Structures are given as structure tokens and as C-alpha cells.
Amino acid sequence: MNKIIFITHPEVEIDPKMEVKDWSLSEIGRQRIFKFSNTKILSNIKTIWSSNENKAIETAQILSTKFSIDCKFSPCLGENDRSSTGFLLPVEFEETADLFFHNPNQSIRGWETAKSAQERIVSFFLKIEKEASQINTDIVIVSHGAVGTLLYCALNKLNINRIYDQSKQGSYWIYCTKEKRVLQPWKLI
């Protein structure tokens, strides 16, 4: 059974002076993904796709090194575009993210709409799913929480809602390409 394992980057070093897309993994984040790389869940992967944002690249590179697999990168796997606001303090970010999910057709503070981000990642996921159906191995996607939740909602035919979001950075869900369904909801790496 071929699977697509969707993984979000774990904890990052927050630097308000840098663009969010350029942040790096924290030491805890590195330790968590390295530990996860030793689990049986990933034992059949032969392809790694990643967002081209730094924290996702670093996550994918840890897996790439562990399994001696080259990574493929695409901006289509990037997080929802929040460049209009840049860094937001945690409370303000959470409030804005709630509005983003609650109003999927509306740009909140200049952010990419949830609907647009969902369409982007679903479209690219379907290409990866087609690739997965032609090989007999698992594929890993390394991406981000908001778009991972939007994709999860689409695949499960759920309305966009933050209640389906990961509980913490560094989570994953598993999709079965044969059955065309999510086998396992969000779980921590």
C-alpha cells in the first residue's frame, strides 16, 4: 500500500527581524525530526518533496541525509502567504490565523486567502499522488501547518476549519494512494 506522509516542520528559532520563510529549525526541532526519522513509519520512503521555505528545507534535508534520497522542492508546498504582516506576536498571530480559517474566501490583513492556499496545495498534491501511484514506495511531503490543514480538510471533504489543525508544529498525517483517503489524522512526530 503506497502512502503519502505529510509532515510539518517542527519548532523553529523565531527571529522577528528575519522574514518568517527564512527561519531555521531550533535544536529541539532538529532533535524531534531526527528521532522521527528512525521510526518504521518512514521505512519505505523513496521520494521527498518539500516546500522551498528554509524550515521545511532543513526538515527535508535531515530525512534526505538519513535515507540517502534527494529532495524535490516546490513553492506550491509553501505556507499561506503572510508576507503582508511579517512576524506577528503570538497572541496577534493566533487571532489572525483564526480569522484566516474562519473566513476562507477573504484576505485577512493582506494574507493569501485560505481558499487560494488550499487550491494551490491540493493541485500540487494531486500531481504527487499521481507520481505515487506509479511507484511502489512511500512519498514524504514536508510542508507547513496551515496548508497541511487545508489539504487535510480537502482530502476528507471537510469545510475549512481550524479545529482540524495540528496540535503542535512537527506533526504528520498519512494518506493511502490506493484507497484515496487519509488513514491517520494529525499525530506528533
Residue pairs with C-beta under 8 A, 6 or more apart in sequence:
1 176
1 177
1 178
1 179
2 132
2 133
2 135
2 136
2 137
2 138
2 139
2 176
2 177
2 178
3 44
3 138
3 139
3 174
3 175
3 176
3 177
3 183
4 125
4 128
4 129
4 132
4 138
4 139
4 140
4 141
4 174
4 175
4 177
5 41
5 42
5 45
5 138
5 139
5 140
5 141
5 172
5 173
5 174
5 175
6 141
6 143
6 148
6 151
6 152
6 172
6 173
6 174
6 175
7 33
7 36
7 59
7 140
7 141
7 142
7 143
7 170
7 171
7 172
7 189
8 142
8 143
8 144
8 145
8 148
8 166
8 169
8 170
8 171
8 172
9 25
9 29
9 33
9 55
9 56
9 58
9 59
9 142
9 143
9 144
9 169
9 170
10 25
10 26
10 28
10 29
10 30
10 32
10 33
10 59
10 169
10 170
10 189
11 25
11 26
11 28
11 29
11 32
11 169
11 170
12 23
12 24
12 25
12 26
12 29
12 55
12 169
13 23
13 24
13 25
13 26
14 23
14 87
15 23
16 87
19 83
19 86
20 79
20 82
20 86
20 87
21 53
21 54
21 78
21 79
21 83
22 53
22 54
23 54
23 55
24 54
24 55
24 58
25 33
25 55
25 58
25 59
29 55
29 59
29 169
29 170
30 58
30 62
32 170
32 189
33 59
33 62
33 63
33 170
33 189
34 62
34 66
35 189
36 42
36 170
36 172
36 189
37 62
37 63
37 66
37 67
38 66
41 172
41 174
42 63
42 67
42 138
42 140
44 137
44 138
45 63
45 67
45 69
45 137
45 138
45 139
45 140
46 67
46 69
46 135
46 137
46 138
46 139
47 69
47 72
47 131
47 132
47 135
47 137
47 138
47 139
47 140
48 60
48 63
48 64
48 67
48 69
48 70
48 71
48 72
48 139
48 140
48 142
49 60
49 71
49 72
49 73
49 74
49 77
49 128
49 139
49 140
49 141
49 142
50 56
50 57
50 59
50 60
50 71
50 72
50 73
50 74
50 77
50 141
50 142
50 143
51 57
51 73
51 74
51 75
51 77
51 78
51 79
51 142
51 143
51 144
52 73
52 74
52 75
52 77
52 78
53 78
53 79
53 144
56 77
56 78
56 142
56 143
56 144
57 71
57 73
59 142
60 71
60 73
60 140
60 142
61 71
63 69
63 71
63 140
63 142
64 70
64 71
74 124
76 120
76 121
76 123
76 124
77 121
77 124
77 141
77 142
77 143
77 144
77 147
78 143
78 144
78 147
79 143
79 144
79 145
79 146
79 147
80 100
80 111
80 112
80 114
80 117
80 144
80 146
80 147
80 150
81 111
81 112
81 117
82 111
82 112
84 109
84 110
84 111
85 96
85 109
85 110
85 111
88 96
96 108
96 109
96 111
97 146
97 162
98 162
99 108
100 108
100 111
100 114
100 146
101 114
101 146
101 149
101 160
101 161
101 162
101 165
102 162
103 114
104 113
104 114
104 115
104 118
104 160
105 113
105 114
105 115
106 113
107 113
114 146
114 150
114 160
115 160
117 146
117 147
117 150
118 147
118 150
118 151
118 153
118 154
118 160
120 147
121 143
121 147
121 150
121 151
122 150
122 151
122 154
125 141
125 151
125 155
128 139
128 141
129 175
129 177
129 180
131 139
132 138
132 139
132 177
133 177
145 165
145 166
145 169
145 171
146 165
148 166
148 171
148 173
149 162
149 164
149 165
149 166
150 160
152 158
152 164
152 173
152 182
152 185
152 186
153 159
153 160
153 161
153 164
155 175
155 181
155 182
156 164
156 181
156 182
158 164
164 186
165 186
166 186
167 186
167 188
168 188
170 188
170 189
171 186
171 187
171 188
171 189
172 186
172 187
172 189
173 182
173 184
173 185
173 186
173 187
174 182
174 183
174 184
175 181
175 182
175 183
176 182
176 183
